[in-house]
Amino acid sequence: MGFFDNIEVEVEPYEDGIKIIFLVLERPVVKNINFAGNTKVKTKKLREAVELKEGDYLKHYLLKLGEDKIREIYQGKGFHFIDVKSEEKRTDGYVDITYNIQERSKVYIKEIGFEGNKTFSDKRLSKIISTKERKFPRFFFQGRFDKDKFNEDIERIKAFYGSGGWLDADVKWKEQYSPDSSKVFLNVLIDEGERYYVDTINIKGNILFTNTEIGNMLELKKGSAFLPESLQKDTQNVQKAYGRQGYINASVKTDYTYKQVEPKIDITYDIRENERFFIEKVLISGNDKTKDTVIRRELLFFPGERLDTEKVHISEERLTGTGYFDSESGTPTDISYEPGTKHNTKNVIVNVKEGRTGILRFGGGFGANAGLFADVSYTDKNFDIFDLPKDWKDFISGNAFRGAGHVVTLRFSPGFQRTEGLFSFQNPSVYDTGYSLGFSANVLRRAREDYDEERKGGKISVGKQVLRGLRLTLTPNYEVIGIQNIDSNAPQTVKDIEGSSSKLSLELNAVLDRRNSRFFTTKGYEITSSLEVSGLDVDIVKFIARGQRYHTIFDFPNWGKHVLSYGGTFGVVESTTDEDVPIFERLFAGGSNSIRGFSFRGVGPVDPVSREQIGGKVLIIGTAEYTMPVYGEMIRSAFFIDAGKADTDINDINLNNLRASLGFGFRVRVPFLGNSVVALDFGFPFIRKDEDDEQTITFNFGGSGL
């Protein structure tokens, strides 16, 4: 039937038998497919959407399917009154198809109203749904009406009520169009019903924990609103409590029943504790290169202990976080159990999948604070200097110098304003003690406005993670700072330190990192602080603290996350002798990562003669930024406000002499450059001083603009 529209069979007598005659109506071949009336959608897109193609035999179900496809495209763009009809013109076994399209008006959402919502305001409910009214700026709030998506929103509102205890809530909607059908008024009809509360909580089957102990693990109490999500969490909390005590096969089943008369619920926790298990052996597998000790130092459980499932889970996260193993596979680490030799023991099997840990990068960029620069770097997070290659192929394939968990970095970054060379090595856990030991050497040359600055030095660092996410590091550092090529009109503070200065310092750093991601942070916070005491030619004490907090404000499934971040920087520096703090140790404000709208180091005290920036001894910066997706998470827009100052004296820890700016920008993620971000900002100062250096556009690429 693929080639014919109709087949009939006739039977006639013929000589001594019968004659069978097949009468067929051959399907025409599609010669041309045309589209008429489409002004809002390109013909190419419509042609790709319809499955019927030129040269095919005409199939009417594909013809009608093409109408549906065209209708879907238009409705997805807001043309809900689109009319599509196909037309056939047959000649000599061929047919020309024309899809006649009447686009009519595009439908925009004029208003979304709510009726019957007694508990939650219209504003609160409107935040739950992804469908929005058309309003300014229309680039973000187009007000496009999609019935399928709005039906999903209705289910979302119903689920929202259910999650709060309104289990019988009923949500419907109706629509009303303007006379010209270009606008739609949506009305959400809500019947909240009654809210359900917990009446009794029954616990049975528990021996290890008392009813009171289990009750303390629960969010839901007698008299509290019945929240299904809390019930699920409570079940998990009880399960985890048993898992921490070695009852890895404990079963916690939850059942609840409704009262017949009043809106109350009885909850029953049915517990089967089963057997308690202990660890007999911890077995490591899959580590072809990484040493067992490197893996074991990340584990929080040991043979002979009770099998604590929480320790197992945290250990798995720690192993994944090392970056030693293949995260692209989705399962870089996997921890499972097998029976031990005794009935109440388990062997814990830690299976890892080796990944490439050495990364060679070639890149570059431009920063308002750093100028144009190139960058060549090699980093290996699982380095082993004693793992020598057997041959050249072993070296090229990355099977050499791996497995000890050491971190080595080589970097060369030449530029017009800034050139840096760096070598660093770190052992995260010396002899498996948990203490890190590292050393580094670097050369940094920087072309300042009135002089050139060069820093050469080396440092040794000793650190330890004392709490989850909190690491302390102590760093002795020796540097030689050279100030040369000084302009004749440079500030006197620069001329006074011409030549080389030696600096020996001891620095204590604390980092508390509770962010959910280093590359795209949507929640959590990071706090860093450093206290530096130095001597020889540079006698100073310097303290700098930074903090940043992140919140997801909206999370639209088909669009992305709106993120608010805010934080600040506070710094002070003071000389420990009668000499002043040299300019290369002073604190400056302005530029990216500071106060946008001002140039790099463009805010602060100025020399009374040259009027050039000379830096201060107090730094106060505050910033808030709101980002939202423009194209997935690859391109985001940003709106920000910055405020702060760099001031002369330690006594200036106040809000006097503040500068402030506000603006907008864009963030573009570049995956092939290690998730580097291109940042383009437009800052507009609204609190300024005459001596400030302003810069509207701040552009950074390939780095943070050091």
C-alpha positions as CSV (number, residue, x, y, z in Angstrom):
1,M,0.0,0.0,0.0
2,G,3.0,2.3,0.1
3,F,2.7,3.2,-3.6
4,F,-1.1,3.1,-4.0
5,D,-4.1,5.1,-2.7
6,N,-6.5,2.2,-3.2
7,I,-6.5,-1.4,-4.3
8,E,-9.6,-3.4,-5.4
9,V,-9.8,-7.0,-6.4
10,E,-12.3,-8.3,-9.0
11,V,-12.8,-12.0,-9.8
12,E,-14.2,-13.1,-13.2
13,P,-14.7,-16.6,-14.8
14,Y,-12.0,-17.4,-17.3
15,E,-11.8,-20.6,-19.4
16,D,-11.6,-23.4,-16.9
17,G,-10.9,-21.2,-14.0
18,I,-11.1,-17.7,-12.8
19,K,-9.4,-14.4,-13.6
20,I,-8.3,-12.1,-10.7
21,I,-8.1,-8.5,-11.6
22,F,-6.3,-5.9,-9.4
23,L,-7.6,-2.4,-9.8
24,V,-5.1,0.1,-8.3
25,L,-5.0,3.8,-7.9
26,E,-1.4,4.8,-7.9
27,R,-0.3,7.5,-5.4
28,P,1.1,10.6,-7.0
29,V,4.7,11.6,-6.4
30,V,5.2,14.9,-4.6
31,K,6.8,17.3,-7.0
32,N,6.8,20.5,-5.0
33,I,6.1,21.5,-1.4
34,N,5.2,25.2,-1.0
35,F,4.3,27.4,1.9
36,A,2.0,30.4,1.7
37,G,1.3,33.1,4.2
38,N,4.3,32.5,6.5
39,T,5.8,35.8,7.5
40,K,6.9,35.1,11.0
41,V,8.6,31.7,10.5
42,K,11.1,31.0,7.7
43,T,10.2,28.6,5.0
44,K,13.4,26.6,5.6
45,K,12.3,25.8,9.2
46,L,8.9,24.8,8.1
47,R,10.3,22.6,5.3
48,E,12.5,20.8,7.8
49,A,9.6,20.2,10.2
50,V,7.3,18.4,7.8
51,E,8.1,14.8,7.2
52,L,6.7,14.6,3.7
53,K,9.5,15.4,1.2
54,E,9.6,16.2,-2.5
55,G,10.1,13.0,-4.4
56,D,8.0,10.9,-1.9
57,Y,4.8,9.2,-2.7
58,L,1.9,11.2,-1.3
59,K,0.7,9.8,2.0
60,H,-2.2,11.7,3.5
61,Y,-1.4,11.0,7.1
62,L,2.0,12.6,6.6
63,L,0.3,15.6,4.9
64,K,-1.9,16.1,8.0
65,L,1.1,15.5,10.3
66,G,2.8,18.3,8.5
67,E,-0.1,20.6,9.3
68,D,0.2,19.6,13.0
69,K,4.0,20.2,13.0
70,I,3.5,23.7,11.5
71,R,0.8,24.4,14.0
72,E,3.1,23.4,16.9
73,I,5.9,25.7,15.7
74,Y,3.6,28.7,15.6
75,Q,1.9,27.9,18.9
76,G,5.4,27.6,20.5
77,K,6.0,31.2,19.3
78,G,2.7,32.5,20.7
79,F,0.5,32.3,17.6
80,H,-2.4,30.3,19.2
81,F,-5.0,31.1,16.5
82,I,-2.8,29.8,13.7
83,D,-4.7,28.1,10.9
84,V,-3.0,25.6,8.5
85,K,-4.7,23.9,5.6
86,S,-2.9,21.8,2.9
87,E,-3.9,22.0,-0.7
88,E,-3.2,19.4,-3.4
89,K,-2.8,20.1,-7.2
90,R,-2.4,16.9,-9.2
91,T,-1.1,16.6,-12.8
92,D,0.1,13.5,-14.7
93,G,1.0,11.4,-11.7
94,Y,2.5,14.2,-9.7
95,V,1.2,16.5,-7.0
96,D,2.1,19.9,-5.8
97,I,1.5,20.5,-2.1
98,T,0.8,24.0,-0.7
99,Y,0.5,24.6,3.0
100,N,-1.7,27.7,3.4
101,I,-1.0,29.5,6.6
102,Q,-3.0,32.2,8.3
103,E,-0.8,33.4,11.2
104,R,-3.2,35.8,12.8
105,S,-2.2,37.8,15.9
106,K,0.5,36.7,18.3
107,V,-1.0,36.1,21.8
108,Y,0.7,37.8,24.8
109,I,-0.2,37.4,28.4
110,K,-1.7,40.6,29.7
111,E,-2.5,39.5,33.2
112,I,-2.3,36.5,35.5
113,G,-4.8,36.6,38.3
114,F,-5.5,34.2,41.2
115,E,-8.9,33.5,42.9
116,G,-9.5,31.5,46.1
117,N,-6.0,31.8,47.5
118,K,-6.5,32.7,51.1
119,T,-3.2,31.5,52.5
120,F,-0.7,32.7,49.9
121,S,-0.6,36.1,48.2
122,D,-0.7,36.5,44.4
123,K,2.9,37.6,44.5
124,R,4.0,34.4,46.3
125,L,2.1,32.1,43.8
126,S,3.4,34.0,40.8
127,K,7.0,33.2,41.8
128,I,6.2,29.5,41.6
129,I,5.2,29.5,38.0
130,S,7.4,29.9,35.0
131,T,4.7,31.7,32.9
132,K,5.0,35.4,33.3
133,E,3.1,38.5,32.2
134,R,4.5,40.6,29.4
135,K,6.3,43.6,31.0
136,F,9.5,45.6,30.8
137,P,12.2,44.6,30.0
138,R,10.5,42.6,27.2
139,F,13.7,40.8,26.4
140,F,13.4,38.8,29.6
141,F,9.6,39.0,30.1
142,Q,8.1,38.4,26.7
143,G,4.8,37.1,28.1
144,R,4.6,34.3,25.6
145,F,1.6,32.0,26.2
146,D,2.1,28.3,26.0
147,K,-0.8,26.2,27.1
148,D,1.3,23.1,27.8
149,K,3.7,25.0,30.0
150,F,0.9,26.8,31.8
151,N,-0.7,23.4,32.6
152,E,2.6,22.4,34.1
153,D,2.5,25.6,36.2
154,I,-1.0,24.6,37.4
155,E,0.4,21.3,38.6
156,R,3.3,23.1,40.2
157,I,0.9,25.3,42.2
158,K,-1.1,22.2,43.3
159,A,2.2,20.5,44.4
160,F,3.1,23.6,46.3
161,Y,-0.1,23.5,48.3
162,G,0.3,19.8,48.8
163,S,3.8,20.2,50.1
164,G,2.4,22.6,52.7
165,G,-0.2,20.2,54.0
166,W,-3.2,21.3,51.8
167,L,-3.6,17.7,50.5
168,D,-7.0,18.3,48.9
169,A,-6.2,21.5,47.1
170,D,-7.7,21.8,43.7
171,V,-6.3,24.1,41.0
172,K,-7.8,25.0,37.7
173,W,-7.6,27.8,35.2
174,K,-9.6,29.7,32.6
175,E,-8.6,32.0,29.8
176,Q,-10.2,35.1,28.3
177,Y,-9.0,36.8,25.1
178,S,-9.1,40.5,24.1
179,P,-11.4,41.4,21.2
180,D,-8.5,41.3,18.7
181,S,-7.2,38.0,20.2
182,S,-3.8,39.5,20.8
183,K,-3.9,39.4,24.6
184,V,-5.0,36.8,27.0
185,F,-6.1,37.1,30.6
186,L,-5.4,34.0,32.7
187,N,-7.3,33.3,35.9
188,V,-6.1,30.6,38.3
189,L,-9.0,29.2,40.3
190,I,-7.9,27.7,43.6
191,D,-9.8,25.7,46.1
192,E,-7.4,25.3,49.0
193,G,-9.4,22.9,51.1
194,E,-8.3,22.3,54.7
195,R,-4.8,21.9,55.9
196,Y,-3.9,18.6,57.5
197,Y,-2.1,18.2,60.8
198,V,-0.3,15.4,62.5
199,D,-2.4,13.8,65.3
200,T,-0.4,10.8,66.5
201,I,3.1,9.3,65.8
202,N,3.5,5.6,66.4
203,I,6.9,3.9,66.4
204,K,7.3,0.1,66.5
205,G,10.1,-2.4,66.0
206,N,12.8,-0.2,67.5
207,I,15.3,-1.7,70.0
208,L,18.5,0.3,69.5
209,F,16.8,3.7,69.9
210,T,14.0,4.6,72.3
211,N,10.8,6.3,71.1
212,T,12.1,9.6,72.5
213,E,15.4,9.3,70.7
214,I,13.7,8.6,67.4
215,G,11.2,11.4,68.1
216,N,14.0,13.9,68.4
217,M,15.2,12.9,64.9
218,L,11.8,13.9,63.4
219,E,10.8,17.3,62.0
220,L,7.1,16.3,62.2
221,K,5.7,16.4,65.7
222,K,2.2,15.9,67.1
223,G,0.2,19.0,66.2
224,S,2.5,20.2,63.4
225,A,1.3,20.7,59.8
226,F,1.6,17.5,57.8
227,L,4.4,18.1,55.2
228,P,5.1,15.2,52.8
229,E,8.6,16.3,52.2
230,S,9.3,16.4,56.0
231,L,7.9,12.9,56.3
232,Q,10.3,11.7,53.6
233,K,13.2,13.5,55.4
234,D,12.2,12.0,58.7
235,T,12.2,8.5,57.2
236,Q,15.7,9.2,55.8
237,N,17.0,10.6,59.1
238,V,15.9,7.5,61.0
239,Q,17.5,5.3,58.3
240,K,20.7,7.3,58.5
241,A,20.8,7.0,62.3
242,Y,20.7,3.3,62.0
243,G,23.3,3.3,59.2
244,R,25.7,5.3,61.4
245,Q,25.4,2.6,64.0
246,G,26.2,-0.2,61.6
247,Y,22.7,-1.4,60.8
248,I,23.1,-1.0,57.1
249,N,20.1,-3.3,56.2
250,A,17.7,-1.6,58.6
251,S,14.3,-1.0,57.1
252,V,12.2,2.0,58.0
253,K,8.7,1.9,56.4
254,T,6.3,4.8,56.9
255,D,2.5,4.6,56.7
256,Y,-0.1,7.3,57.4
257,T,-3.8,7.2,57.7
258,Y,-6.5,10.0,57.6
259,K,-8.9,10.7,60.3
260,Q,-12.5,10.2,59.2
261,V,-13.9,13.4,60.5
262,E,-11.2,16.1,61.0
263,P,-8.2,16.9,58.8
264,K,-5.7,15.0,60.9
265,I,-3.2,12.2,60.1
266,D,-1.8,9.4,62.1
267,I,1.8,8.4,61.2
268,T,3.4,5.0,61.9
269,Y,7.1,4.2,61.6
270,D,7.6,0.4,61.2
271,I,11.3,-0.4,61.9
272,R,13.1,-3.6,61.3
273,E,16.6,-3.2,62.6
274,N,18.1,-6.5,61.3
275,E,21.8,-7.2,61.9
276,R,24.6,-4.9,62.9
277,F,27.8,-5.1,60.7
278,F,31.4,-4.3,61.3
279,I,34.2,-3.8,58.8
280,E,36.6,-6.7,58.3
281,K,38.7,-5.4,55.4
282,V,38.9,-2.3,53.2
283,L,39.8,-3.3,49.7
284,I,41.0,-0.9,47.0
285,S,40.5,-1.7,43.3
286,G,40.8,0.1,39.9
287,N,43.8,2.2,40.9
288,D,46.3,1.2,38.2
289,K,48.5,4.2,39.0
290,T,47.3,5.9,42.2
291,K,48.8,4.5,45.3
292,D,46.6,2.8,47.9
293,T,47.8,5.2,50.6
294,V,46.7,8.2,48.5
295,I,43.2,6.7,48.4
296,R,43.1,5.5,52.0
297,R,44.0,8.9,53.5
298,E,40.7,10.2,52.1
299,L,38.7,7.4,53.9
300,L,37.1,8.0,57.3
301,F,36.5,4.3,58.1
302,F,38.9,1.5,59.1
303,P,38.9,-2.3,59.6
304,G,37.5,-3.3,63.0
305,E,35.1,-0.4,63.2
306,R,31.3,-0.6,62.9
307,L,30.2,0.0,59.4
308,D,29.1,3.7,59.4
309,T,27.2,4.5,56.2
310,E,27.6,8.3,56.8
311,K,31.4,7.9,56.9
312,V,31.3,5.9,53.7
313,H,29.3,8.6,51.9
314,I,31.6,11.4,53.0
315,S,34.6,9.3,52.0
316,E,33.2,8.8,48.5
317,E,32.6,12.6,48.2
318,R,36.2,13.2,49.4
319,L,37.6,10.8,46.8
320,T,35.6,12.4,44.0
321,G,36.7,15.8,45.1
322,T,40.4,15.0,44.8
323,G,40.1,15.2,41.0
324,Y,42.3,12.1,40.6
325,F,39.7,10.0,39.0
326,D,37.6,10.1,35.9
327,S,34.6,12.4,36.6
328,E,33.5,12.4,33.0
329,S,32.4,8.8,33.3
330,G,29.8,9.9,35.9
331,T,31.1,7.3,38.5
332,P,34.7,8.1,39.3
333,T,34.4,6.3,42.6
334,D,32.1,3.6,43.8
335,I,32.0,2.0,47.3
336,S,30.2,-1.3,47.8
337,Y,30.1,-4.1,50.3
338,E,30.7,-7.9,50.2
339,P,30.3,-10.5,53.0
340,G,33.2,-11.0,55.3
341,T,34.3,-14.3,56.8
342,K,32.0,-13.8,59.8
343,H,28.3,-13.4,59.7
344,N,28.2,-9.8,61.0
345,T,31.2,-8.4,59.0
346,K,31.5,-6.8,55.6
347,N,34.4,-6.1,53.4
348,V,34.2,-2.5,52.0
349,I,35.3,-2.3,48.4
350,V,36.5,1.0,47.2
351,N,36.5,1.0,43.4
352,V,38.0,3.9,41.5
353,K,38.3,4.7,37.8
354,E,41.6,6.4,36.9
355,G,41.4,9.6,34.9
356,R,43.9,12.0,33.3
357,T,45.1,14.5,35.9
358,G,47.7,16.3,33.9
359,I,46.3,19.3,32.0
360,L,48.4,21.3,29.5
361,R,46.7,24.6,28.6
362,F,47.5,27.1,26.0
363,G,45.4,30.3,26.2
364,G,45.4,34.0,26.7
365,G,43.2,36.9,27.3
366,F,42.8,40.5,27.9
367,G,41.9,42.2,31.2
368,A,41.3,45.8,32.2
369,N,43.7,45.1,35.1
370,A,46.3,43.0,33.3
371,G,46.3,44.1,29.6
372,L,46.8,41.6,26.8
373,F,48.6,38.4,27.8
374,A,49.2,34.8,26.8
375,D,49.2,31.8,29.1
376,V,50.9,28.4,28.9
377,S,50.5,26.2,31.9
378,Y,50.8,22.5,33.0
379,T,49.1,21.2,36.1
380,D,49.0,17.7,37.5
381,K,47.0,16.9,40.6
382,N,48.2,13.3,41.0
383,F,51.9,13.8,40.4
384,D,54.7,11.3,41.5
385,I,58.3,12.3,40.8
386,F,59.4,8.7,41.4
387,D,57.1,7.1,38.9
388,L,59.6,7.2,36.0
389,P,58.6,6.3,32.5
390,K,59.6,3.0,31.1
391,D,59.8,4.4,27.6
392,W,58.9,7.5,25.5
393,K,55.4,6.1,24.8
394,D,54.8,5.7,28.5
395,F,55.6,9.4,29.0
396,I,53.4,10.6,26.0
397,S,50.4,8.5,27.1
398,G,50.4,10.0,30.6
399,N,51.3,6.8,32.4
400,A,54.4,8.3,34.0
401,F,54.9,10.6,37.0
402,R,51.5,9.7,38.4
403,G,50.0,8.2,41.5
404,A,51.3,10.0,44.6
405,G,48.6,12.6,44.9
406,H,51.1,15.5,44.7
407,V,50.2,18.7,42.8
408,V,52.7,20.3,40.5
409,T,52.2,23.5,38.4
410,L,54.3,25.1,35.8
411,R,53.1,28.4,34.3
412,F,54.4,31.1,32.0
413,S,52.2,34.1,31.2
414,P,53.8,36.8,29.2
415,G,52.0,40.1,28.6
416,F,52.4,43.7,27.7
417,Q,51.5,45.0,31.2
418,R,52.1,41.8,33.3
419,T,54.4,38.9,32.9
420,E,54.6,36.0,35.3
421,G,56.5,32.7,35.7
422,L,55.6,30.2,38.4
423,F,56.6,26.8,39.6
424,S,54.8,25.2,42.6
425,F,54.7,21.8,44.2
426,Q,52.5,20.5,47.0
427,N,52.1,17.3,48.9
428,P,48.5,17.3,50.3
429,S,49.3,14.8,53.1
430,V,52.9,14.3,54.1
431,Y,53.5,10.7,55.3
432,D,49.7,10.4,55.5
433,T,49.6,12.8,58.5
434,G,46.9,15.1,57.0
435,Y,49.4,18.0,57.0
436,S,50.2,19.5,53.6
437,L,53.6,20.8,52.6
438,G,54.4,22.9,49.5
439,F,56.9,25.2,48.0
440,S,56.8,27.6,45.0
441,A,59.0,30.1,43.2
442,N,57.8,32.9,41.0
443,V,58.8,35.9,39.0
444,L,56.3,38.7,38.4
445,R,57.0,41.8,36.3
446,R,54.3,44.6,36.3
447,A,54.3,47.8,34.3
448,R,52.7,50.4,36.6
449,E,51.6,53.8,35.4
450,D,54.8,55.7,36.5
451,Y,57.2,52.8,37.2
452,D,58.0,49.1,36.7
453,E,57.6,46.7,39.5
454,E,59.4,43.3,39.7
455,R,58.9,40.6,42.4
456,K,61.1,37.5,42.7
457,G,60.6,35.1,45.5
458,G,59.9,31.7,46.9
459,K,57.7,30.3,49.7
460,I,57.1,27.2,51.8
461,S,53.6,26.4,53.0
462,V,52.4,24.0,55.7
463,G,48.6,23.5,56.0
464,K,45.9,21.3,57.5
465,Q,42.2,21.0,57.0
466,V,40.8,21.3,60.5
467,L,37.0,21.2,59.7
468,R,34.9,20.4,56.7
469,G,35.8,23.1,54.2
470,L,38.1,24.9,56.6
471,R,41.9,24.9,55.8
472,L,44.6,26.7,57.7
473,T,48.0,27.4,56.0
474,L,51.2,28.9,57.4
475,T,53.6,30.3,54.8
476,P,57.1,31.7,55.2
477,N,57.9,33.8,52.2
478,Y,61.0,35.5,50.9
479,E,60.8,38.2,48.2
480,V,62.9,40.7,46.5
481,I,60.9,43.7,45.1
482,G,62.5,45.9,42.5
483,I,61.2,49.4,41.6
484,Q,62.8,50.8,38.5
485,N,62.2,52.9,35.3
486,I,60.5,55.6,37.4
487,D,59.0,58.6,35.5
488,S,60.1,62.0,36.4
489,N,56.6,63.0,37.4
490,A,56.1,59.9,39.6
491,P,54.9,60.5,43.2
492,Q,57.7,61.0,45.8
493,T,56.6,57.9,47.6
494,V,57.7,55.9,44.5
495,K,61.0,57.7,44.1
496,D,61.8,57.1,47.8
497,I,61.9,53.3,47.3
498,E,63.7,53.1,44.0
499,G,65.9,50.0,43.8
500,S,65.5,46.6,45.5
501,S,63.9,45.8,48.8
502,S,64.1,42.4,50.5
503,K,61.1,41.1,52.4
504,L,60.8,38.1,54.7
505,S,57.3,37.4,55.9
506,L,55.2,34.9,57.7
507,E,51.6,34.5,56.6
508,L,48.7,32.7,58.2
509,N,45.8,31.9,55.8
510,A,42.3,30.6,56.6
511,V,39.9,29.5,53.9
512,L,36.4,28.3,54.6
513,D,34.8,27.1,51.4
514,R,31.2,26.0,51.5
515,R,30.3,26.7,47.8
516,N,28.4,24.1,45.8
517,S,30.7,24.6,42.8
518,R,33.9,26.6,42.1
519,F,33.0,27.1,38.4
520,F,29.3,28.1,38.6
521,T,28.3,28.9,42.2
522,T,24.6,29.0,42.9
523,K,24.6,28.6,46.7
524,G,26.9,28.6,49.7
525,Y,29.7,30.9,50.7
526,E,33.4,31.4,50.8
527,I,35.4,33.3,53.5
528,T,39.2,33.9,53.2
529,S,41.5,35.7,55.5
530,S,45.2,36.3,55.7
531,L,47.5,37.8,58.4
532,E,51.0,38.7,57.3
533,V,53.9,39.9,59.4
534,S,57.1,40.9,57.5
535,G,60.6,42.2,58.2
536,L,64.0,42.9,56.7
537,D,63.5,46.0,54.4
538,V,59.7,45.8,54.6
539,D,58.4,46.0,58.1
540,I,54.7,45.8,58.0
541,V,51.6,43.9,59.4
542,K,48.8,43.3,56.9
543,F,45.4,41.7,57.3
544,I,42.9,41.1,54.5
545,A,39.5,39.3,54.8
546,R,37.1,38.5,52.0
547,G,33.7,36.9,52.0
548,Q,31.1,36.1,49.4
549,R,27.6,34.6,49.7
550,Y,25.5,33.1,47.0
551,H,21.7,32.5,46.8
552,T,19.5,31.0,44.1
553,I,16.6,33.4,43.9
554,F,14.7,31.7,41.0
555,D,15.2,28.3,39.3
556,F,13.3,28.0,36.1
557,P,13.5,24.5,34.6
558,N,13.6,25.6,31.0
559,W,15.6,28.8,31.5
560,G,18.1,28.5,34.3
561,K,19.0,30.0,37.7
562,H,18.8,33.6,38.9
563,V,21.6,34.0,41.4
564,L,22.2,36.8,43.9
565,S,25.7,37.1,45.3
566,Y,27.0,39.7,47.8
567,G,30.1,40.1,49.8
568,G,33.0,42.4,50.6
569,T,36.7,42.9,51.3
570,F,38.3,44.5,54.4
571,G,42.0,45.1,54.6
572,V,44.4,47.0,56.8
573,V,48.2,47.5,56.6
574,E,50.5,49.3,59.0
575,S,54.2,49.8,59.3
576,T,55.9,48.4,62.4
577,T,58.6,51.0,62.3
578,D,58.8,54.8,61.9
579,E,59.0,54.3,58.1
580,D,55.9,54.5,56.0
581,V,54.3,51.5,54.3
582,P,56.0,51.2,50.8
583,I,53.7,51.8,47.8
584,F,54.0,48.2,46.6
585,E,52.4,47.0,49.9
586,R,49.6,49.5,50.0
587,L,45.9,48.9,49.3
588,F,44.1,50.1,46.2
589,A,40.5,50.1,45.1
590,G,39.0,50.3,41.6
591,G,38.6,47.9,38.7
592,S,37.2,44.5,38.3
593,N,36.8,42.5,41.5
594,S,36.7,45.8,43.3
595,I,34.7,49.0,42.4
596,R,33.7,48.8,38.8
597,G,33.2,52.0,36.9
598,F,36.6,53.1,38.2
599,S,40.0,52.2,36.6
600,F,42.3,49.6,38.1
601,R,43.9,51.2,41.3
602,G,41.9,54.3,40.4
603,V,40.3,55.0,43.8
604,G,42.2,56.1,46.9
605,P,44.6,58.7,48.3
606,V,46.6,60.7,45.8
607,D,50.0,62.4,45.9
608,P,49.5,66.1,46.7
609,V,51.9,67.2,44.0
610,S,51.6,64.7,41.1
611,R,47.9,63.9,41.9
612,E,48.7,60.2,41.1
613,Q,47.2,57.3,43.1
614,I,49.5,56.2,45.9
615,G,47.3,53.7,47.7
616,G,46.1,53.6,51.3
617,K,46.3,51.6,54.5
618,V,42.6,50.8,54.8
619,L,40.5,49.0,52.2
620,I,36.7,48.6,52.5
621,I,34.8,47.1,49.5
622,G,31.2,45.9,49.3
623,T,29.5,44.5,46.3
624,A,26.2,42.9,45.3
625,E,25.5,41.2,41.9
626,Y,22.4,39.6,40.4
627,T,23.0,37.3,37.4
628,M,20.5,35.6,35.2
629,P,20.8,33.3,32.1
630,V,20.6,34.7,28.6
631,Y,21.6,31.5,26.7
632,G,21.5,28.6,29.2
633,E,24.5,28.9,31.5
634,M,26.9,29.7,28.7
635,I,25.9,33.4,28.6
636,R,24.6,35.3,31.6
637,S,23.6,38.9,32.2
638,A,24.7,40.7,35.4
639,F,23.4,43.7,37.3
640,F,25.6,45.0,40.1
641,I,26.3,47.8,42.7
642,D,29.7,48.3,44.1
643,A,30.9,50.6,46.9
644,G,34.1,51.1,48.8
645,K,37.2,53.1,49.4
646,A,41.0,53.0,50.0
647,D,41.9,55.4,52.7
648,T,45.1,56.9,54.2
649,D,45.1,56.0,57.9
650,I,44.3,53.1,60.1
651,N,41.8,55.3,61.9
652,D,39.8,55.7,58.7
653,I,37.8,52.5,59.3
654,N,34.5,54.2,58.6
655,L,32.1,55.0,55.8
656,N,33.5,58.4,55.0
657,N,35.0,59.0,51.5
658,L,33.0,56.1,50.0
659,R,32.7,55.7,46.2
660,A,29.9,53.8,44.6
661,S,28.9,52.6,41.2
662,L,26.2,50.6,39.6
663,G,26.0,48.9,36.2
664,F,25.4,45.8,34.1
665,G,27.4,43.3,32.2
666,F,27.6,39.8,30.7
667,R,29.4,36.6,31.6
668,V,30.4,34.1,28.9
669,R,31.7,30.7,29.9
670,V,34.5,29.2,27.8
671,P,34.6,25.4,28.5
672,F,37.7,24.7,26.3
673,L,39.7,27.1,28.5
674,G,39.1,25.3,31.7
675,N,35.7,27.0,32.3
676,S,37.2,30.4,32.2
677,V,34.7,33.2,32.1
678,V,34.7,36.3,29.8
679,A,33.4,39.2,31.9
680,L,32.2,42.4,30.2
681,D,31.0,45.1,32.6
682,F,29.7,48.6,32.2
683,G,30.0,50.6,35.4
684,F,28.7,54.0,36.2
685,P,29.9,55.8,39.3
686,F,27.3,57.8,41.2
687,I,29.5,58.7,44.2
688,R,32.9,59.9,43.1
689,K,35.7,62.4,43.8
690,D,37.6,64.7,41.4
691,E,40.9,62.8,41.8
692,D,39.4,59.4,40.9
693,D,40.2,57.7,37.6
694,E,37.0,56.4,36.0
695,Q,36.6,53.7,33.4
696,T,33.2,52.7,32.2
697,I,34.0,49.4,30.5
698,T,35.8,46.6,32.3
699,F,36.7,43.6,30.2
700,N,38.3,40.4,31.4
701,F,39.1,37.3,29.4
702,G,41.0,34.2,30.4
703,G,41.5,35.1,34.0
704,S,40.3,37.4,36.8
705,G,42.5,40.3,35.9
706,L,45.1,40.2,38.5
